[in-house]
Amino acid sequence: MNNVISRFVVRHFQPAEGYTLVSWLFLKLLALIYFAAFMSLAVQIIGLVGPDGILPYQEMLDSQFREEGRNAWWRVPTLFWFSASNRALELVAWAGCALSILLFLGLQRKLVLTLLFVFYLSLFHAGQTFLTFQWDTLLLETGFLAIFLVNGPTRLLIFLYHWLLFRFRFMSGVAKLASGDPAWSSLDALKYYFETQPLPHVISWYAHQLPEWLLKGGVAFTFFSELIVPFFIFLPRPFRLFAAAITILMQLLIIATSNHNFVNLLTILLCLFLLDDRILNRVMPVGLQQKISFSRAGLLQIIILPVAGLVILFTSVTVFSSMLSGYKQPAPVRESALIARSYGLGHIFHIFPVMQTERQELIVEGSHDGLQWKGYEFRYKPGALDKRPEFIVPHQPRLDWMIWFVPTQHPKNMFWFDRFLSRLWEGEEQVTKLLATNPFENEPPHYIRVLVYRYKFTTGEERTKTGNWWKREYLGQFPNVSPRRP
């Protein structure tokens, strides 16, 4: 038995040769992504979940504690059990920015990475529906594993990063096939994607004008990059380099045509572990290379990392297999997986499993008398027809993004949207700050209504003639219209 354990330790905890420079660069770039993620939240978190925000987090914590008592403290791991005030929410977000700078400077890396993970996990739970996105969980697992990277890359750690990248890419491809969505199966998804994605930017308009054969080819390339290329991650070096090249190219194309916050940058970052020091040796100054070193793995790392690795493997495989087969796992298995995911580990991924074929935009208006109506202008989502779609990567305006889901009229989205409209009716300043304009700064409106329009990109000829990026058709007053499907 002792020999088996010894061989395991030797095999998986010895340094992974050829990844020292890559790991150093990875931590530097992870610091920048952490900074972008925390900064993005710092400027909006109060309006979203502060005491006077759309979904006050304290209400959620109180409800959780009433249901589960003290068990809620460890089932919902967040610092905001101590306080969910505006000051506390902002403090954690801005502290995350400061810690990101310390990480970039290489100061107290293990402590800083631990705090960054704890702070983002706390905000992840506080954000509720506004932070239930796969890039948030991708950042959490990436950041958690980075805590152990401070002691140098090991074979086990590199494998776990490979497994994370594989899951993110392959699961997304499988979800597209499993959904049975005709837009994907007919290779027509890109015919709609650039126009119907949550927050297009200006190049999205140009991409929408591309010929159909090229758009179909883009869908085929998407399937290739998500269903075939991920297996190259576990093959010898030439295949890994090919996987990195294709994956990075795909992410750059997405950035060039879409506003998807930091997720594509994070995916590119994970591709670093498909490369090795032989590549960085050619471009990194020799003097800098000689200064880079890592301490040896400590006993704590040797104990915790394998346990965490088993949790990640067990949870991700269990949940993914259940999603595909429809098989309902035994209650203890489901409960274990749920707890692991509440700590940011073992999540599944399914980016755009179905493609929207119609864009419905909600235009929110207020009035004092029910006769004269004034519209609220959002910062980034489509509104005015001549409003130029902005490039905002790596920022994610969570309110603008979530409005995109409301036309489905799912109860979960209707709940928070009703709360949002109530805040506008009350004239709540922290919420109206999330908008570009508030036409009722002096006195809140007495009436609120929501109009629904079908938006489409203009053609090149229409844009030349009108100067508009969009054209629209009135559908009715929300929610008295047919829900968007899908």
PyMOL commands that set and color helices and strands:
alter all, ss='L'
color gray80, all
select helices_A, chain A and resi 2-13+20-42+45-49+57-68+71-75+79-81+86-105+109-126+128-131+134-149+155-178+182-185+189-196+202-208+212-234+237-257+263-274+277-280+286-291+299-325+331-342+398-403+406-408+411-426+429-432+460-466
alter helices_A, ss='H'
color red, helices_A
select strands_A, chain A and resi 359-367+374-375+447-457+470-477
alter strands_A, ss='S'
color yellow, strands_A
deselect
rebuild
show_as cartoon
